[in-house]
Amino acid sequence: MINWFVRLFRKAPVPIAIKWTIYIGTLITMVMGVLGWFLITQQTSFHMREVKGFGEVLVEQLAHSASEPLLADDQFNLQGLVSRQTQNDKVVGAAIVPSEKPWITSGNVPHQLPGSEELLPMIWSWRDEGNIRHPAITFFSPIKFRDVIAGHAMITLDRQFLDRNQQRTIGIIGYATFGLILIAAILSYVLSKRLSRPITLLAQAGQKPEAGLLVSPMETDRHDEIGQVYAHFDRMSAGLLEKRQVEDALSRYVSPVVAEKILSNLSQPRLANQEMEGSILFCDIVGFTRLSEDLPADEVASLLNLYLGAIADSAHRCRGVVDKFIGDSAMILFGVPEADKEHGQQAIRCAWLIQAMVRHINKKRRQAGKEPIMLRIGINSGTMLAGNIGIPDRLEYTVVGDTVNLASRLCGAAPVDGIMMSQATAAFPGVSHMVELHKQPTLKIRGKKNLVTPYIAGTPSREFGQWLLRTMAYILKKQVR
């Protein structure tokens, strides 16, 4: 039971300073409790010895004074001796018990002598007329004359004063013990707080280790085990910060998903080549070359970043990965490098979301008296080779194959502000429920022997249109923040 409680307490989400305080406080409480019990026991024994000594002196004096009157059968003198004993406020009874004559008593005494020859003190109680119990203790002594026992003397003391003294002593010791325990608990908490402070600081720093140690130079300058832990943690924090910076920098040049895969296994940074089922989307700005001829270089870069930023935000919301930006074009993957059973649907969602975002940007450009930008989008679905393309010293993770080439050709053949998709994408499960599909005349695509039957994405369904409005509102709200 105790072991179970200890294990439960160790697993409880309680600060270590509180746990140490409880441990130290419990130990101090046990020590003070044992010490208090010892003091109370000793004090009680001391009071008992005092009472016993006082009672034995009284009863021996009574026995000595009663020896001669008892042999002379002087009843009057004996009665006076007994009566004078009860005048003491601590004596509640006295008696002279002759060997063969009636008892001479005053107050309350036992009705018989102890059965033992040792005449040990008798602890008993008597009740008054109101049936109230009164604790008492009676002492006995033989009455001797020339080594002849003529009778016995009794003295009964009120034991309430002993109990009152004992309770007062227990109260004083109890209050003193409680006070010491309280002081010890406060001191143990302060001590535990002080001892656990380095661990607490490490726990706080561990919540965000890449931010570095959250401790003062005085703490990190220690030369004990805690100082060694600080030094190791500092190096770990620096390593994590460097890793985060490398990951952020790498994510600016490659897909964040690819960057994460590379950094998660630095011993084998080269990703495996594999055939994957997915969809690919090409997006191209119409007439950007002509437009850029009349604009300053910085304005061209700002305009391009604005549109490509909208394309990247749309891809992110549709589980797409921007493989690369090629001038004023973008190449977005779905289902690669992470498999996605809905890659065709996600590609259609992304295409419509890109168009919605571009219309919003064009609306502001028209209001500012600037020329709007139009896009062409081409989508294809199928099998493609995903992997490392290049030389050992310069690799690029991308996709290649006929599926990729066809998507690029469809983008070039798409109408201005239109979305053209292959028959494979149009036949993808769920696509026909998202948008109207308008079949186009067959096309002769350069590099392909067979003719291709493309489709143009028409009016979106009501449910898909509501999704577009919600998603676009979320992206714009996030951009404002």
C-alpha positions as MATLAB code, in Angstrom:
seq = 'MINWFVRLFRKAPVPIAIKWTIYIGTLITMVMGVLGWFLITQQTSFHMREVKGFGEVLVEQLAHSASEPLLADDQFNLQGLVSRQTQNDKVVGAAIVPSEKPWITSGNVPHQLPGSEELLPMIWSWRDEGNIRHPAITFFSPIKFRDVIAGHAMITLDRQFLDRNQQRTIGIIGYATFGLILIAAILSYVLSKRLSRPITLLAQAGQKPEAGLLVSPMETDRHDEIGQVYAHFDRMSAGLLEKRQVEDALSRYVSPVVAEKILSNLSQPRLANQEMEGSILFCDIVGFTRLSEDLPADEVASLLNLYLGAIADSAHRCRGVVDKFIGDSAMILFGVPEADKEHGQQAIRCAWLIQAMVRHINKKRRQAGKEPIMLRIGINSGTMLAGNIGIPDRLEYTVVGDTVNLASRLCGAAPVDGIMMSQATAAFPGVSHMVELHKQPTLKIRGKKNLVTPYIAGTPSREFGQWLLRTMAYILKKQVR';
ca = [
       0.000    0.000    0.000;
       2.777    2.423    0.927;
       4.780    1.524   -2.195;
       1.697    2.088   -4.366;
       1.134    5.492   -2.764;
       4.785    6.455   -3.274;
       4.675    5.427   -6.964;
       1.443    7.356   -7.476;
       2.893   10.417   -5.780;
       6.057   10.270   -7.916;
       3.974   10.159  -11.110;
       1.678   12.990  -10.018;
       2.116   16.280  -11.980;
       3.287   18.171   -8.894;
       6.242   20.606   -8.928;
       9.397   19.038   -7.568;
       9.697   21.777   -4.916;
       6.313   20.718   -3.503;
       7.332   17.048   -3.575;
      10.579   17.756   -1.763;
       8.697   19.897    0.748;
       6.305   17.023    1.436;
       9.170   14.541    1.770;
      11.188   16.768    4.092;
       8.075   17.899    5.978;
       6.944   14.303    6.480;
      10.374   13.332    7.802;
      10.454   16.325   10.163;
       6.892   15.604   11.305;
       7.790   12.006   12.108;
      10.896   13.096   14.027;
       9.005   15.796   15.938;
       6.128   13.387   16.584;
       8.472   10.795   18.082;
      10.201   13.516   20.100;
       6.849   14.876   21.315;
       5.647   11.399   22.277;
       8.902   10.814   24.176;
       8.579   14.111   26.036;
       4.925   13.477   26.925;
       5.766    9.961   28.148;
       8.633   11.251   30.242;
       6.543   14.097   31.649;
       3.692   11.726   32.527;
       6.110    9.350   34.217;
       7.620   12.265   36.134;
       4.193   13.431   37.360;
       3.328    9.892   38.354;
       6.538    9.586   40.385;
       5.772   12.885   42.110;
       2.239   11.785   42.992;
       3.477    8.395   44.158;
       6.147    9.979   46.328;
       3.661   12.463   47.789;
       1.075    9.738   48.516;
       3.583    7.338   50.047;
       4.888   10.066   52.385;
       1.354   10.910   53.524;
       0.309    7.325   54.092;
       3.538    6.467   55.949;
       3.076    9.503   58.212;
      -0.502    8.410   58.909;
       0.626    4.833   59.681;
       3.377    6.066   61.994;
       1.041    8.460   63.869;
      -1.664    5.795   64.222;
       0.507    2.983   65.649;
       0.250    3.879   69.344;
      -3.448    5.007   69.334;
      -4.342    1.841   67.432;
      -2.667   -0.431   70.051;
      -4.302    1.633   72.848;
      -7.641    1.360   71.045;
      -8.017    5.173   71.224;
     -10.894    5.583   68.755;
     -11.226    9.312   69.325;
      -7.564    9.991   68.527;
      -7.651    7.688   65.497;
     -10.749    9.429   64.128;
      -9.046   12.794   64.561;
      -5.967   11.579   62.672;
      -8.106   10.382   59.757;
     -10.214   13.559   59.650;
      -7.176   15.821   59.608;
      -5.837   14.028   56.495;
      -8.850   14.981   54.386;
      -8.373   18.673   55.145;
      -5.714   18.681   52.369;
      -7.434   19.629   49.066;
      -5.545   16.865   47.223;
      -6.623   14.160   49.716;
     -10.177   12.962   49.140;
     -10.154   10.030   51.598;
      -8.258    8.414   54.483;
      -8.767    5.298   56.583;
      -7.230    3.200   59.371;
      -7.956   -0.481   58.996;
      -7.334   -2.478   62.248;
      -6.701   -6.163   61.887;
      -9.830   -7.289   63.798;
     -11.959   -4.137   64.301;
     -14.164   -1.891   62.111;
     -12.513    0.609   59.758;
     -12.066    4.201   60.774;
     -12.652    6.251   57.562;
     -13.094    9.779   56.319;
     -13.985   10.631   52.698;
     -13.698    8.083   49.889;
     -11.556    4.994   50.131;
     -11.676    1.531   48.519;
     -13.872   -1.037   50.243;
     -11.073   -3.592   50.526;
      -7.338   -3.900   50.769;
      -5.274   -5.062   47.778;
      -4.991   -8.804   47.504;
      -1.232   -8.571   46.992;
       1.151   -8.402   49.940;
       3.132   -5.643   48.176;
       0.281   -3.140   48.762;
       0.740   -1.412   45.414;
      -1.144    1.848   44.736;
      -4.708    1.270   43.515;
      -6.040    3.387   40.628;
      -9.832    3.534   40.763;
     -12.703    6.016   40.623;
     -15.706    6.956   42.710;
     -18.998    8.707   41.905;
     -20.610   11.547   43.835;
     -24.329   12.115   44.484;
     -24.715   13.547   40.984;
     -23.269   10.319   39.510;
     -20.194   12.204   38.348;
     -17.113   10.047   38.060;
     -13.980   11.158   39.928;
     -10.632    9.415   39.214;
      -8.564    8.593   42.306;
      -5.454    6.760   43.459;
      -5.082    5.102   46.903;
      -1.835    4.336   48.693;
      -1.460    1.737   51.453;
       0.992    1.308   54.325;
       1.085   -1.255   57.202;
       0.792    0.026   60.785;
       3.582   -1.641   62.752;
       4.563   -1.704   66.406;
       7.814   -3.525   67.162;
       7.642   -5.421   63.845;
       4.072   -6.470   64.569;
       1.442   -5.413   61.951;
      -1.550   -4.053   63.844;
      -3.433   -2.786   60.769;
      -3.139   -0.672   57.637;
      -3.422    2.989   56.695;
      -5.015    4.334   53.473;
      -4.663    7.703   51.737;
      -6.732    8.477   48.616;
      -5.567   11.303   46.395;
      -7.609   13.123   43.751;
      -6.185   12.086   40.392;
      -7.840   14.952   38.514;
      -4.999   17.327   39.330;
      -2.611   14.765   37.852;
      -4.733   14.532   34.702;
      -4.955   18.320   34.481;
      -1.194   18.639   34.755;
      -0.735   15.906   32.207;
      -3.175   17.498   29.748;
      -1.540   20.887   30.238;
       1.846   19.349   29.592;
       0.558   17.512   26.518;
      -0.976   20.747   25.236;
       2.239   22.707   25.689;
       4.322   20.013   24.036;
       1.716   19.589   21.275;
       1.615   23.303   20.457;
       5.395   23.471   20.563;
       5.646   20.450   18.273;
       3.088   21.892   15.839;
       4.912   25.220   15.808;
       8.224   23.543   15.130;
       6.638   21.440   12.371;
       5.147   24.589   10.786;
       8.483   26.398   10.948;
      10.239   23.327    9.584;
       7.690   23.079    6.738;
       8.286   26.711    5.758;
      12.035   26.280    5.937;
      11.861   23.004    4.008;
       9.762   24.685    1.285;
      12.276   27.527    1.007;
      15.117   25.005    0.931;
      13.319   22.799   -1.612;
      12.567   25.825   -3.772;
      16.198   26.798   -3.661;
      17.456   23.288   -4.413;
      14.936   22.685   -7.224;
      15.451   26.075   -8.883;
      18.100   24.779  -11.345;
      15.805   21.900  -12.354;
      12.856   24.283  -12.731;
      14.920   26.579  -14.943;
      15.956   23.634  -17.095;
      12.312   22.531  -17.404;
      11.307   26.056  -18.474;
      14.128   26.205  -20.989;
      13.179   22.737  -22.247;
       9.728   23.992  -23.272;
      11.443   26.097  -25.937;
      15.040   24.884  -26.119;
      15.806   26.640  -29.399;
      15.441   29.975  -27.576;
      18.518   29.200  -25.439;
      18.893   28.921  -21.686;
      16.521   30.978  -19.579;
      18.974   31.256  -16.682;
      21.316   33.932  -15.430;
      25.082   33.835  -16.046;
      25.544   33.270  -12.296;
      23.637   29.982  -12.562;
      25.520   28.823  -15.663;
      28.876   29.523  -14.002;
      28.470   26.645  -11.564;
      31.113   23.916  -11.411;
      29.027   21.100   -9.925;
      26.798   18.543  -11.649;
      24.102   21.170  -12.238;
      26.663   23.340  -14.017;
      27.584   20.391  -16.259;
      23.920   19.865  -17.110;
      23.633   23.578  -17.948;
      26.626   23.334  -20.259;
      25.196   20.259  -22.068;
      21.800   21.922  -22.350;
      23.359   25.095  -23.709;
      25.127   23.120  -26.420;
      21.920   21.228  -27.199;
      19.973   24.506  -27.447;
      22.569   25.930  -29.818;
      22.346   22.783  -31.956;
      18.556   22.891  -32.064;
      18.613   26.582  -32.956;
      21.097   25.919  -35.733;
      18.969   23.016  -37.002;
      15.877   25.237  -37.015;
      17.730   27.953  -38.922;
      19.004   25.415  -41.443;
      15.497   23.991  -41.849;
      13.999   27.460  -42.340;
      16.689   28.369  -44.853;
      16.322   25.043  -46.704;
      12.523   25.427  -46.806;
      12.949   28.648  -48.758;
      14.611   26.776  -51.604;
      12.883   23.398  -51.513;
       9.494   22.192  -50.354;
       9.061   22.237  -46.545;
       7.968   18.586  -46.734;
      11.135   17.649  -48.601;
      13.255   19.735  -46.212;
      11.712   17.964  -43.234;
      12.387   14.543  -44.776;
      16.012   15.429  -45.463;
      16.684   16.843  -41.997;
      14.917   13.966  -40.253;
      17.571   11.548  -41.539;
      20.822   13.421  -42.097;
      22.758   10.163  -42.325;
      20.946    9.484  -45.637;
      19.973   12.888  -47.038;
      19.312   11.466  -50.508;
      15.610   10.610  -50.854;
      14.724    7.361  -52.600;
      13.448    7.434  -56.191;
      10.006    5.907  -56.577;
       7.001    5.835  -58.868;
       3.993    7.513  -57.298;
       0.388    8.182  -58.229;
      -0.403   11.864  -58.058;
      -1.564   14.997  -59.804;
       0.473   17.911  -61.077;
      -0.628   21.486  -61.697;
       1.139   24.066  -63.832;
       0.165   27.711  -63.513;
       1.429   30.420  -65.889;
       0.894   34.197  -65.901;
      -0.356   35.307  -69.332;
       1.621   38.078  -71.015;
       3.987   38.587  -68.115;
       6.978   39.085  -70.425;
       5.264   41.946  -72.230;
       4.066   43.470  -68.950;
       7.492   43.325  -67.323;
       9.094   45.296  -70.206;
       7.330   48.513  -69.109;
       7.900   48.183  -65.346;
      10.942   48.803  -63.132;
      12.736   45.701  -61.897;
      11.693   46.148  -58.264;
       8.025   46.564  -59.227;
       8.233   43.452  -61.422;
       9.657   41.470  -58.490;
       6.988   42.847  -56.126;
       4.195   41.974  -58.576;
       5.574   38.496  -59.167;
       5.945   37.838  -55.435;
       2.340   38.949  -54.875;
       0.899   36.460  -57.381;
       3.253   33.636  -56.546;
       2.471   34.177  -52.855;
      -1.240   33.712  -53.602;
      -0.401   30.529  -55.525;
       1.691   29.176  -52.628;
      -1.057   29.952  -50.061;
      -3.619   28.156  -52.220;
      -1.364   25.113  -52.607;
      -0.800   24.912  -48.861;
      -4.555   24.935  -48.129;
      -5.094   22.057  -50.599;
      -2.304   19.775  -49.339;
      -0.198   20.656  -52.356;
       3.575   21.085  -52.513;
       5.129   23.855  -54.605;
       7.848   21.964  -56.430;
       9.384   25.032  -58.052;
       8.776   28.502  -59.404;
       9.946   28.825  -63.015;
      10.003   32.526  -63.715;
       6.342   33.549  -63.831;
       5.156   29.903  -63.648;
       4.585   27.535  -60.755;
       4.664   23.748  -60.568;
       2.559   22.203  -57.768;
       2.473   18.518  -56.771;
      -0.382   16.597  -55.137;
       0.165   13.144  -53.668;
       3.954   13.601  -53.826;
       6.087   13.116  -51.751;
       3.285   12.204  -49.299;
       0.670    9.859  -50.779;
      -2.838   11.332  -51.017;
      -5.863    9.363  -52.228;
      -7.638   12.626  -53.101;
      -4.819   14.160  -55.141;
      -7.043   14.776  -58.190;
      -9.723   16.568  -56.170;
      -7.095   18.589  -54.316;
      -5.587   19.733  -57.618;
      -9.001   21.014  -58.816;
      -9.588   22.773  -55.485;
      -6.178   24.408  -55.703;
      -6.746   25.599  -59.289;
     -10.068   27.262  -58.421;
      -8.643   28.763  -55.236;
      -5.732   30.252  -57.196;
      -8.180   31.832  -59.645;
     -10.305   33.225  -56.800;
      -7.245   34.744  -55.123;
      -6.034   36.245  -58.417;
      -9.481   37.778  -59.066;
      -9.306   39.404  -55.642;
      -5.853   40.833  -56.442;
      -7.035   42.022  -59.884;
      -9.991   43.784  -58.325;
      -7.610   45.925  -56.273;
      -5.368   46.534  -59.303;
      -8.319   47.758  -61.377;
      -9.315   50.085  -58.549;
      -5.758   51.459  -58.599;
      -5.896   51.888  -62.379;
      -3.454   49.073  -63.056;
      -3.644   46.291  -65.617;
      -4.977   42.953  -64.250;
      -3.055   39.687  -64.504;
      -4.559   36.564  -66.059;
      -3.517   32.946  -65.591;
      -3.544   29.687  -67.470;
      -3.729   26.440  -65.477;
      -3.115   22.896  -66.656;
      -3.681   19.725  -64.598;
      -2.877   16.073  -65.219;
      -3.047   12.945  -63.041;
      -1.195    9.682  -63.284;
       2.036    7.890  -62.533;
       5.248    9.891  -62.252;
       8.791    9.287  -61.106;
       9.573   11.211  -57.905;
      13.154   11.432  -56.759;
      16.532   13.080  -56.995;
      17.377   14.608  -60.348;
      20.850   16.030  -61.055;
      24.437   15.225  -60.213;
      25.756   14.065  -56.806;
      26.976   17.576  -55.964;
      23.759   19.291  -57.017;
      20.484   17.408  -56.586;
      16.887   18.491  -56.913;
      13.907   16.536  -55.628;
      11.220   16.744  -58.311;
       8.975   14.645  -60.558;
       9.505   13.668  -64.186;
       7.650   11.626  -66.766;
       4.944   11.783  -69.378;
       2.356   12.855  -66.778;
       4.415   15.949  -65.970;
       5.038   16.818  -69.627;
       1.335   16.567  -70.489;
       0.362   18.859  -67.584;
       2.854   21.454  -68.828;
       1.477   21.230  -72.411;
      -2.128   21.544  -71.163;
      -1.166   24.696  -69.270;
       0.162   26.227  -72.498;
      -3.000   25.212  -74.398;
      -5.450   26.395  -71.738;
      -7.586   29.473  -72.425;
      -6.817   32.734  -70.654;
      -8.245   32.611  -67.101;
      -9.163   28.981  -67.699;
      -8.420   25.559  -66.184;
      -7.659   22.748  -68.616;
      -7.299   19.187  -67.369;
      -6.575   15.816  -68.883;
      -9.094   13.031  -69.259;
      -7.383   11.201  -66.362;
      -8.011   14.141  -64.010;
     -11.578   14.633  -65.264;
     -12.301   10.944  -64.587;
     -10.797   11.111  -61.078;
     -13.409   10.088  -58.438;
     -15.340   13.076  -57.127;
     -14.128   15.654  -59.681;
     -17.367   15.577  -61.713;
     -19.325   16.415  -58.532;
     -17.158   19.458  -57.849;
     -17.258   21.271  -61.225;
     -18.923   21.077  -64.596;
     -16.698   19.371  -67.151;
     -16.696   20.684  -70.712;
     -15.152   18.267  -73.155;
     -12.869   19.904  -75.731;
     -11.821   18.861  -79.212;
      -8.872   16.525  -79.371;
      -5.452   18.096  -79.416;
      -2.175   17.078  -80.948;
       0.348   17.491  -78.127;
       3.993   17.843  -79.080;
       5.914   14.780  -77.958;
       2.859   12.470  -77.815;
       1.829   10.049  -80.554;
      -1.846    9.842  -79.633;
      -4.313   12.698  -79.604;
      -5.379   14.068  -76.236;
      -8.963   14.901  -75.225;
      -8.825   17.742  -72.702;
     -11.578   19.134  -70.470;
     -12.264   22.690  -69.282;
     -13.442   23.187  -65.720;
     -16.821   24.928  -65.702;
     -19.076   26.265  -62.969;
     -18.318   24.830  -59.519;
     -21.024   23.043  -57.538;
     -22.819   24.831  -54.721;
     -20.994   22.912  -51.994;
     -17.615   23.465  -53.662;
     -18.383   27.164  -54.128;
     -19.137   27.558  -50.420;
     -15.833   25.870  -49.600;
     -14.028   28.309  -51.908;
     -15.592   31.319  -50.183;
     -14.725   30.028  -46.687;
     -11.149   29.111  -47.594;
     -10.480   32.366  -49.394;
     -11.860   34.352  -46.433;
      -9.581   32.404  -44.082;
      -6.476   33.088  -46.229;
      -7.242   36.797  -46.535;
      -7.901   37.103  -42.784;
      -4.604   35.387  -42.074;
      -2.782   37.745  -44.441;
      -4.227   40.765  -42.624;
      -2.809   39.473  -39.334;
];
